[in-house]
Amino acid sequence: MRYAGVAVAVAGVLVAAGAVTYSVAEDGRPGTEPPAADSADAGFARDMAVHHQQAVEMAYVVRDRTDDEDVRRLAYDIAQTQANQRGMMLGWLDLWGLPKVSSDGPMSWMGMAGMAGGEDGALMPGMATDAEMKKLGTLNGRQAEVFFLQLMTDHHKGGVHMAQGCVEKCTVGVEKRLAQGMVEAQESEILLMTDMLKERGAAPRP
């Protein structure tokens, strides 16, 4: 299984987190203008913080619904990595003196405002609906594992799309590099989860 390789990649992102936070703090030195409230940098930080929060919630739900060590380990790593990154992005918004919410709505910085429509809690592409989150909390064992892996695969695909948007549009160098790291780590995890689904006689949702 490729899990070990993914874990190493995730660990690399976490090791870099302190340096990223410090570098962004340095961007706030006198003479350097912080990003504007409607910039891609601010929009990505706001939206990905929300996106990550749901992934953390899903990961902790499935850890209580299965005894499978591979799924529990993956869920734990996703929760820890994305909670760490979420804290960094919210910290950047504080550092820049910018609001954590925007009246423009999610994805507006990508020119995609209203794309997800906020249907049943799915504020952005890839996010699970409230009904799906509720269903996950009712399943156990293999059923919980399969549904979690399918939901998280969709979630990662949406996250990769947003992170690629930041790589293209963000102007703060360390934020662009973090976004690129998200793309690489989540694409690796998508491959891993596809294999884990196959082992359980299932596949990602179309």
C-alpha positions in Angstrom: 0.0 0.0 0.0 1.2 3.5 -0.8 0.1 4.9 2.6 3.7 5.3 3.9 4.6 7.5 1.0 1.6 9.7 1.5 2.4 10.0 5.2 5.9 11.1 4.4 4.6 13.8 2.0 2.1 15.0 4.6 4.8 15.1 7.2 6.9 17.3 4.9 4.0 19.8 4.6 3.7 19.9 8.4 7.4 20.4 9.0 7.2 23.3 6.6 4.3 24.9 8.4 6.3 26.8 10.9 8.5 28.2 8.2 5.5 29.2 6.2 3.8 31.0 9.1 7.1 32.8 9.9 7.6 33.9 6.3 4.1 35.2 6.0 4.6 37.2 9.2 7.7 38.6 7.6 5.5 39.7 4.6 3.8 42.0 7.1 6.9 44.0 7.9 6.7 47.8 7.4 6.7 48.8 3.8 4.9 45.7 2.6 1.3 46.0 1.8 -1.0 43.2 3.0 -3.4 41.6 0.5 -6.7 43.3 -0.1 -10.0 41.9 1.3 -11.1 40.9 -2.2 -7.8 39.4 -3.3 -7.2 35.8 -4.2 -4.9 35.5 -1.2 -7.6 36.5 1.2 -10.4 34.6 -0.6 -8.4 31.4 -0.7 -7.5 31.6 3.0 -11.2 32.2 3.9 -12.7 29.5 1.7 -10.1 26.8 2.3 -10.4 27.3 6.1 -14.1 26.5 5.8 -13.4 23.6 3.3 -10.8 22.2 5.7 -13.1 22.4 8.7 -15.6 20.0 7.1 -12.8 17.5 6.2 -11.6 17.6 9.9 -15.2 16.9 11.0 -15.6 14.0 8.6 -12.3 12.5 9.6 -13.2 12.5 13.3 -16.7 11.0 12.6 -15.3 8.0 10.7 -12.6 7.4 13.4 -15.5 6.6 15.8 -17.3 4.4 13.2 -14.7 1.9 12.3 -11.9 -0.3 13.8 -10.0 -0.5 10.5 -6.5 0.8 11.2 -5.7 2.1 7.7 -8.9 4.2 7.6 -8.4 5.4 11.1 -4.8 6.4 10.4 -5.7 8.2 7.2 -8.5 10.0 9.0 -6.2 11.1 11.8 -3.6 12.4 9.4 -6.2 14.3 7.3 -7.6 15.8 10.5 -4.2 16.9 11.9 -2.9 18.2 8.6 -6.0 20.2 7.7 -6.6 21.5 11.2 -3.0 22.8 11.2 -3.4 24.4 7.8 -6.7 25.9 8.7 -5.1 27.6 11.8 -2.4 29.0 9.6 -4.8 30.5 7.1 -7.0 32.1 9.8 -3.8 33.4 11.4 -2.8 35.0 8.1 -6.2 36.8 7.9 -5.6 38.1 11.4 -2.1 39.2 10.4 -3.4 41.0 7.4 -6.2 42.6 9.4 -8.9 41.1 7.1 -12.3 39.7 7.9 -12.8 35.9 8.0 -16.1 36.1 6.1 -17.0 38.0 2.9 -20.3 39.3 1.6 -19.2 38.3 -1.9 -19.7 34.6 -1.1 -17.5 31.6 -1.5 -15.3 31.2 -4.6 -15.9 34.8 -5.7 -12.1 35.2 -5.8 -12.0 32.5 -8.5 -14.9 34.1 -10.4 -17.1 31.2 -9.4 -19.4 32.7 -6.8 -22.6 30.7 -6.3 -21.3 27.7 -8.2 -22.1 25.2 -5.4 -25.2 27.2 -4.4 -24.9 26.3 -0.8 -27.3 23.4 -1.3 -27.9 21.6 2.0 -24.7 23.0 3.5 -22.4 22.3 0.5 -21.0 25.8 0.3 -18.2 24.9 -2.2 -17.5 22.2 -4.8 -16.5 18.9 -3.2 -18.1 19.7 0.1 -20.6 17.1 1.6 -24.2 18.1 2.2 -25.7 18.2 5.7 -27.6 15.0 4.8 -24.4 13.2 3.8 -22.7 14.3 7.0 -25.7 13.0 9.0 -25.7 9.7 7.1 -21.9 9.2 7.7 -22.7 9.5 11.4 -25.2 6.6 11.2 -22.9 4.1 9.4 -20.5 1.6 10.9 -17.7 -0.7 9.8 -17.2 -1.2 6.1 -20.2 0.9 5.1 -18.8 3.9 7.0 -15.3 3.3 5.5 -16.6 3.3 1.9 -18.9 6.3 2.4 -16.1 8.3 4.1 -13.6 7.4 1.3 -16.1 8.5 -1.3 -17.0 11.7 0.4 -13.4 12.6 1.1 -12.3 11.8 -2.5 -15.0 14.3 -3.7 -13.8 16.8 -1.0 -10.2 16.5 -2.0 -11.1 17.0 -5.7 -12.8 20.3 -4.8 -9.9 21.2 -2.6 -7.4 20.6 -5.3 -9.3 22.8 -7.7 -9.3 25.6 -5.2 -5.6 25.2 -4.4 -4.8 25.2 -8.1 -6.7 28.5 -8.3 -4.5 30.0 -5.6 -1.3 28.7 -7.3 -2.4 30.7 -10.4 -3.9 33.8 -8.7 -2.4 34.3 -5.2 0.5 36.8 -4.9 1.9 35.9 -1.4 4.7 33.5 -2.3 4.5 31.3 0.8 0.7 30.9 0.4 1.2 29.9 -3.3 3.7 27.3 -2.1 1.4 26.0 0.6 -1.4 25.7 -2.0 0.9 23.7 -4.3 1.7 21.4 -1.4 -2.0 20.9 -0.9 -2.4 20.0 -4.6 0.3 17.4 -4.4 -0.7 15.9 -1.1 -4.4 15.7 -1.8 -3.8 14.2 -5.3 -1.7 11.5 -3.7 -4.4 10.8 -1.1 -7.0 10.6 -3.9 -5.0 7.8 -5.5 -4.6 6.1 -2.1 -8.4 6.4 -1.3 -9.2 5.0 -4.8 -7.1 1.9 -3.9 -8.7 1.6 -0.5 -12.2 1.7 -2.1 -11.2 -1.0 -4.6 -10.0 -3.2 -1.7 -13.5 -2.8 -0.3 -15.3 -3.6 -3.5 -16.2 0.0 -4.2 -15.2 3.0 -6.3 -15.2 6.8 -6.2 -18.6 8.3 -7.0 -19.0 9.4 -10.6 
